Amino acid sequence: MATDQFISPFPEDIDREAFGAWLSGFTDADGSFSLHLYQSSAGCPTPLAIYSIYLRDDDFAILQQIQSFLGCGRIDHISRADQRAKGHDTKDCYSFNVRRVAQLISCVLPHFQRFPLLAKKRRDLAVFREAVLFLHRCTTGPRLHKGRKGATVWSPQRLDYFRALIETLDATRAYLAPEIPLPEPPPPEPGLFD
């Protein structure tokens, strides 16, 4: 389990408005909004949404400024050996990631509402936003079902909807892809006490 990192205060000598606009432009070019299903430690398929930026290790300082500006996220080192094991021929790099739903809701989504993306990646963000809001609704309401080791067990309907969002995000990224509508969300499920 990753531990929380200390986040330095944002430098007072940098204009926050200008940096916010720059960050959105930078995200349009080098940022990523991704959706995944992974197996939790309890063996349950679990949805995950990640906002990330990967840069060479000599750009570490700008990732620290981005983390400081947003006030959330983690910065992790990725070695060249790890990259080669995955079939990528790159140098050492760092990744800045925000994957906690609460941080995506309170920091990342409001940032891009205030400083909108202008390029095609804005369509990725629309799907990502829907996925984050769906995860938030599923994880904050009284409708959670618990499995082994207290892990959240996602219903087949919720997993199917999240898979449909992943497929929509993938289709949106295709070259010259038309506007793709979001899938219909699943009907509300009865809660444990309904």
VENUR-V378660 format. One line per field, one symbol per residue. phi: phi as a letter, one per 30 degrees, with the letter a starting at -180 (. if undefined). psi: psi as a letter, one per 30 degrees, with the letter a starting at -180 (. if undefined). burial: # if it has 9 or more other C-alpha atoms within 8 Angstrom, else .. A space follows every 10 residues. Layout:
phi->???
psi->???
burial->???
//
This chain:
phi->.dcdcdcddd eddcdddddd dddddddedb dbcbbbcbdd ddicdbdbcb cbbcbeddce ddddddeddd iajbcbdbdd dddddciccb debbbcbbbd eeddddcddd edddbddccd dddedddeee ddddddddcc ddcdcccehi ddcddedddd dddddddddd ddddehdddc dddddddecd ddcd
psi->kklkkkjllk kfgkjeeeee eeeeeeeeeg lkjlklklkl fggkkkkkkk klkkllfgge eeeeeeeeef glllkkkjle eeeefggkil lklkkkkjfk eeeeefeeee efeeiklfaf ffeeeeeeee eeeeeeeeff lggkkkakgg kkjkleeeee eeeeeeeeee eefkkgklkk lklklllkkk lfg.
burial->.......... ........## #.######.. ###.#.#.## ...####### #######..# ..######## #####.#### ..##...... #########. #.###.#### ##..###... ##.##.###. ###.##.#.. ..##...... ####...##. ######.##. ##....#... .......... ....
//
